[in-house]
Amino acid sequence: MKAALDNFCDAYGYKFNLEYGWRELRNDQKWCSTYVSKDGGKDKRKHVVDVDRENEVGEPEARPMGVKAAKAAGKRKKNDTEEEMSQLQAILEMKDKLQKQKILDRLLAKRDPLSEMESSLKLKLMAEMLG
């Protein structure tokens, strides 16, 4: 570790000041994935054995979903629910329209003279159906 810190200082001209962050994140799942070359050849990196490891990290697990992917999934889920709500709204509107049409059919089929309220309802429903 001392040699790595010295090399960093020589290469960049200042001390590496994020050692506490490195110690926290070095065994984190995101950073523990093994280097795999695409052509199947040898790795270009040297394999160094870390002496001061507190706990061993086994096989790399699948990386967790990133922030952007999680937000996109949330928006996609939100859009799906909005789509379902619009479909439900359309079904309810269709049901309301059919109910009004049934009432109008009953009023038109009625042979007895209509009361004032029934005739006004009939005119209103006819205006809605035609307009």
PyRosetta script that sets phi, psi and omega in degrees:
from pyrosetta import init, pose_from_sequence

init()
pose = pose_from_sequence("MKAALDNFCDAYGYKFNLEYGWRELRNDQKWCSTYVSKDGGKDKRKHVVDVDRENEVGEPEARPMGVKAAKAAGKRKKNDTEEEMSQLQAILEMKDKLQKQKILDRLLAKRDPLSEMESSLKLKLMAEMLG")
pose.set_psi(1, -41.0)
pose.set_omega(1, 179.8)
pose.set_phi(2, -61.9)
pose.set_psi(2, -41.5)
pose.set_omega(2, -179.9)
pose.set_phi(3, -65.6)
pose.set_psi(3, -39.2)
pose.set_omega(3, 179.3)
pose.set_phi(4, -65.3)
pose.set_psi(4, -41.6)
pose.set_omega(4, 178.4)
pose.set_phi(5, -65.0)
pose.set_psi(5, -39.2)
pose.set_omega(5, 177.6)
pose.set_phi(6, -65.8)
pose.set_psi(6, -42.4)
pose.set_omega(6, 178.3)
pose.set_phi(7, -62.0)
pose.set_psi(7, -40.7)
pose.set_omega(7, 178.4)
pose.set_phi(8, -62.5)
pose.set_psi(8, -45.3)
pose.set_omega(8, -179.9)
pose.set_phi(9, -61.6)
pose.set_psi(9, -41.1)
pose.set_omega(9, 178.9)
pose.set_phi(10, -67.1)
pose.set_psi(10, -39.2)
pose.set_omega(10, -175.6)
pose.set_phi(11, -74.5)
pose.set_psi(11, -39.0)
pose.set_omega(11, -173.3)
pose.set_phi(12, -109.1)
pose.set_psi(12, -12.7)
pose.set_omega(12, 174.9)
pose.set_phi(13, 85.9)
pose.set_psi(13, 6.7)
pose.set_omega(13, 175.3)
pose.set_phi(14, -149.1)
pose.set_psi(14, 162.4)
pose.set_omega(14, -177.0)
pose.set_phi(15, -73.6)
pose.set_psi(15, 148.2)
pose.set_omega(15, 174.6)
pose.set_phi(16, -74.5)
pose.set_psi(16, 115.1)
pose.set_omega(16, -173.0)
pose.set_phi(17, -108.8)
pose.set_psi(17, 16.0)
pose.set_omega(17, 179.6)
pose.set_phi(18, -115.7)
pose.set_psi(18, 30.9)
pose.set_omega(18, -176.8)
pose.set_phi(19, -62.9)
pose.set_psi(19, -36.9)
pose.set_omega(19, 179.2)
pose.set_phi(20, -62.4)
pose.set_psi(20, -38.6)
pose.set_omega(20, 177.3)
pose.set_phi(21, -68.0)
pose.set_psi(21, -40.7)
pose.set_omega(21, 178.5)
pose.set_phi(22, -62.4)
pose.set_psi(22, -42.3)
pose.set_omega(22, 180.0)
pose.set_phi(23, -63.8)
pose.set_psi(23, -35.1)
pose.set_omega(23, 178.9)
pose.set_phi(24, -71.3)
pose.set_psi(24, -40.8)
pose.set_omega(24, -170.1)
pose.set_phi(25, -98.1)
pose.set_psi(25, -8.8)
pose.set_omega(25, -173.5)
pose.set_phi(26, -62.8)
pose.set_psi(26, -30.3)
pose.set_omega(26, 179.4)
pose.set_phi(27, -102.1)
pose.set_psi(27, 9.7)
pose.set_omega(27, 179.9)
pose.set_phi(28, -67.7)
pose.set_psi(28, 148.9)
pose.set_omega(28, -174.9)
pose.set_phi(29, -56.6)
pose.set_psi(29, -39.3)
pose.set_omega(29, -177.0)
pose.set_phi(30, -63.7)
pose.set_psi(30, -35.7)
pose.set_omega(30, -173.2)
pose.set_phi(31, -96.1)
pose.set_psi(31, -3.5)
pose.set_omega(31, -176.3)
pose.set_phi(32, -93.4)
pose.set_psi(32, 2.2)
pose.set_omega(32, -179.1)
pose.set_phi(33, -66.0)
pose.set_psi(33, 141.1)
pose.set_omega(33, -177.3)
pose.set_phi(34, -78.7)
pose.set_psi(34, 150.4)
pose.set_omega(34, 179.4)
pose.set_phi(35, -79.4)
pose.set_psi(35, 122.0)
pose.set_omega(35, 179.1)
pose.set_phi(36, -122.0)
pose.set_psi(36, 124.3)
pose.set_omega(36, 179.3)
pose.set_phi(37, -80.9)
pose.set_psi(37, 150.9)
pose.set_omega(37, -175.3)
pose.set_phi(38, -74.1)
pose.set_psi(38, -35.7)
pose.set_omega(38, -175.8)
pose.set_phi(39, -90.1)
pose.set_psi(39, 0.4)
pose.set_omega(39, 178.0)
pose.set_phi(40, 80.6)
pose.set_psi(40, 6.4)
pose.set_omega(40, -179.5)
pose.set_phi(41, -79.6)
pose.set_psi(41, -170.3)
pose.set_omega(41, -179.3)
pose.set_phi(42, -73.4)
pose.set_psi(42, 153.0)
pose.set_omega(42, 175.4)
pose.set_phi(43, -71.2)
pose.set_psi(43, 145.9)
pose.set_omega(43, 177.6)
pose.set_phi(44, -84.5)
pose.set_psi(44, -14.6)
pose.set_omega(44, -178.7)
pose.set_phi(45, -89.2)
pose.set_psi(45, 149.4)
pose.set_omega(45, 176.1)
pose.set_phi(46, -83.5)
pose.set_psi(46, 142.6)
pose.set_omega(46, 176.4)
pose.set_phi(47, -88.4)
pose.set_psi(47, 117.2)
pose.set_omega(47, -178.3)
pose.set_phi(48, -112.9)
pose.set_psi(48, 134.4)
pose.set_omega(48, 177.5)
pose.set_phi(49, -87.3)
pose.set_psi(49, 124.0)
pose.set_omega(49, -179.4)
pose.set_phi(50, -86.8)
pose.set_psi(50, 117.2)
pose.set_omega(50, -174.2)
pose.set_phi(51, -77.7)
pose.set_psi(51, -37.3)
pose.set_omega(51, -172.8)
pose.set_phi(52, -95.9)
pose.set_psi(52, 38.0)
pose.set_omega(52, 178.1)
pose.set_phi(53, -76.6)
pose.set_psi(53, 130.9)
pose.set_omega(53, 178.2)
pose.set_phi(54, -79.3)
pose.set_psi(54, -44.6)
pose.set_omega(54, -179.2)
pose.set_phi(55, -138.0)
pose.set_psi(55, 141.0)
pose.set_omega(55, -177.7)
pose.set_phi(56, -76.5)
pose.set_psi(56, 142.8)
pose.set_omega(56, 177.2)
pose.set_phi(57, -106.5)
pose.set_psi(57, 124.7)
pose.set_omega(57, -177.1)
pose.set_phi(58, -82.5)
pose.set_psi(58, -143.9)
pose.set_omega(58, -180.0)
pose.set_phi(59, -61.3)
pose.set_psi(59, 141.5)
pose.set_omega(59, 178.6)
pose.set_phi(60, -68.0)
pose.set_psi(60, 135.1)
pose.set_omega(60, 179.1)
pose.set_phi(61, -91.0)
pose.set_psi(61, 171.5)
pose.set_omega(61, 177.6)
pose.set_phi(62, -64.7)
pose.set_psi(62, 139.4)
pose.set_omega(62, -178.3)
pose.set_phi(63, -67.5)
pose.set_psi(63, 143.4)
pose.set_omega(63, 177.8)
pose.set_phi(64, -70.6)
pose.set_psi(64, 160.7)
pose.set_omega(64, -179.8)
pose.set_phi(65, -64.8)
pose.set_psi(65, 137.1)
pose.set_omega(65, 179.7)
pose.set_phi(66, -76.9)
pose.set_psi(66, 173.1)
pose.set_omega(66, -177.1)
pose.set_phi(67, -65.2)
pose.set_psi(67, -45.8)
pose.set_omega(67, -178.3)
pose.set_phi(68, -65.2)
pose.set_psi(68, -40.0)
pose.set_omega(68, 179.0)
pose.set_phi(69, -66.1)
pose.set_psi(69, -38.3)
pose.set_omega(69, 178.9)
pose.set_phi(70, -65.8)
pose.set_psi(70, -41.1)
pose.set_omega(70, 178.2)
pose.set_phi(71, -64.7)
pose.set_psi(71, -42.4)
pose.set_omega(71, 179.4)
pose.set_phi(72, -63.8)
pose.set_psi(72, -39.2)
pose.set_omega(72, 178.5)
pose.set_phi(73, -65.4)
pose.set_psi(73, -39.2)
pose.set_omega(73, 177.7)
pose.set_phi(74, -63.6)
pose.set_psi(74, -41.6)
pose.set_omega(74, 178.6)
pose.set_phi(75, -67.3)
pose.set_psi(75, -39.2)
pose.set_omega(75, 179.3)
pose.set_phi(76, -62.9)
pose.set_psi(76, -41.9)
pose.set_omega(76, 179.5)
pose.set_phi(77, -65.0)
pose.set_psi(77, -40.7)
pose.set_omega(77, 179.5)
pose.set_phi(78, -64.1)
pose.set_psi(78, -42.8)
pose.set_omega(78, 179.2)
pose.set_phi(79, -64.4)
pose.set_psi(79, -37.0)
pose.set_omega(79, 178.2)
pose.set_phi(80, -63.9)
pose.set_psi(80, -42.2)
pose.set_omega(80, 179.9)
pose.set_phi(81, -68.9)
pose.set_psi(81, -36.5)
pose.set_omega(81, 177.0)
pose.set_phi(82, -64.7)
pose.set_psi(82, -38.4)
pose.set_omega(82, 178.6)
pose.set_phi(83, -65.6)
pose.set_psi(83, -42.2)
pose.set_omega(83, 177.8)
pose.set_phi(84, -63.8)
pose.set_psi(84, -39.1)
pose.set_omega(84, 178.7)
pose.set_phi(85, -65.0)
pose.set_psi(85, -40.1)
pose.set_omega(85, 179.5)
pose.set_phi(86, -67.3)
pose.set_psi(86, -36.4)
pose.set_omega(86, 176.4)
pose.set_phi(87, -65.9)
pose.set_psi(87, -41.4)
pose.set_omega(87, 177.9)
pose.set_phi(88, -63.9)
pose.set_psi(88, -40.8)
pose.set_omega(88, 177.6)
pose.set_phi(89, -61.1)
pose.set_psi(89, -43.1)
pose.set_omega(89, 179.5)
pose.set_phi(90, -64.0)
pose.set_psi(90, -39.0)
pose.set_omega(90, 178.7)
pose.set_phi(91, -65.3)
pose.set_psi(91, -43.2)
pose.set_omega(91, 179.2)
pose.set_phi(92, -64.5)
pose.set_psi(92, -39.2)
pose.set_omega(92, 177.2)
pose.set_phi(93, -64.0)
pose.set_psi(93, -41.0)
pose.set_omega(93, 178.6)
pose.set_phi(94, -64.2)
pose.set_psi(94, -41.3)
pose.set_omega(94, 179.1)
pose.set_phi(95, -63.3)
pose.set_psi(95, -42.4)
pose.set_omega(95, 178.3)
pose.set_phi(96, -62.7)
pose.set_psi(96, -41.8)
pose.set_omega(96, 179.4)
pose.set_phi(97, -64.0)
pose.set_psi(97, -42.5)
pose.set_omega(97, 178.4)
pose.set_phi(98, -64.7)
pose.set_psi(98, -38.0)
pose.set_omega(98, 178.8)
pose.set_phi(99, -64.4)
pose.set_psi(99, -43.2)
pose.set_omega(99, 177.8)
pose.set_phi(100, -64.2)
pose.set_psi(100, -37.5)
pose.set_omega(100, 179.6)
pose.set_phi(101, -66.3)
pose.set_psi(101, -38.5)
pose.set_omega(101, 177.2)
pose.set_phi(102, -63.4)
pose.set_psi(102, -42.7)
pose.set_omega(102, 178.6)
pose.set_phi(103, -62.5)
pose.set_psi(103, -43.5)
pose.set_omega(103, 179.3)
pose.set_phi(104, -63.6)
pose.set_psi(104, -41.4)
pose.set_omega(104, 177.6)
pose.set_phi(105, -61.1)
pose.set_psi(105, -41.2)
pose.set_omega(105, 177.8)
pose.set_phi(106, -64.0)
pose.set_psi(106, -41.1)
pose.set_omega(106, 180.0)
pose.set_phi(107, -67.7)
pose.set_psi(107, -38.0)
pose.set_omega(107, 179.4)
pose.set_phi(108, -70.5)
pose.set_psi(108, -32.9)
pose.set_omega(108, -178.1)
pose.set_phi(109, -81.6)
pose.set_psi(109, -12.3)
pose.set_omega(109, -177.5)
pose.set_phi(110, -69.3)
pose.set_psi(110, 127.9)
pose.set_omega(110, -176.7)
pose.set_phi(111, -88.4)
pose.set_psi(111, -29.2)
pose.set_omega(111, 179.6)
pose.set_phi(112, -69.5)
pose.set_psi(112, 156.8)
pose.set_omega(112, 176.5)
pose.set_phi(113, -64.1)
pose.set_psi(113, 140.9)
pose.set_omega(113, -176.9)
pose.set_phi(114, -82.2)
pose.set_psi(114, 145.7)
pose.set_omega(114, 174.9)
pose.set_phi(115, -74.4)
pose.set_psi(115, 173.1)
pose.set_omega(115, -178.0)
pose.set_phi(116, -62.7)
pose.set_psi(116, -40.7)
pose.set_omega(116, -179.7)
pose.set_phi(117, -68.2)
pose.set_psi(117, -40.4)
pose.set_omega(117, 179.7)
pose.set_phi(118, -66.7)
pose.set_psi(118, -39.7)
pose.set_omega(118, 179.9)
pose.set_phi(119, -68.8)
pose.set_psi(119, -37.5)
pose.set_omega(119, 177.9)
pose.set_phi(120, -67.9)
pose.set_psi(120, -38.7)
pose.set_omega(120, 176.5)
pose.set_phi(121, -63.5)
pose.set_psi(121, -40.5)
pose.set_omega(121, 179.5)
pose.set_phi(122, -62.6)
pose.set_psi(122, -45.9)
pose.set_omega(122, 179.0)
pose.set_phi(123, -63.9)
pose.set_psi(123, -40.3)
pose.set_omega(123, 179.8)
pose.set_phi(124, -64.6)
pose.set_psi(124, -46.0)
pose.set_omega(124, 179.7)
pose.set_phi(125, -65.4)
pose.set_psi(125, -37.7)
pose.set_omega(125, 177.3)
pose.set_phi(126, -64.1)
pose.set_psi(126, -40.6)
pose.set_omega(126, 178.8)
pose.set_phi(127, -63.7)
pose.set_psi(127, -39.8)
pose.set_omega(127, 179.1)
pose.set_phi(128, -66.8)
pose.set_psi(128, -41.2)
pose.set_omega(128, -178.6)
pose.set_phi(129, -69.1)
pose.set_psi(129, -36.5)
pose.set_omega(129, -178.4)
pose.set_phi(130, -84.1)
pose.set_psi(130, -27.4)
pose.set_omega(130, -174.5)
pose.set_phi(131, -96.9)
pose.dump_pdb("model.pdb")
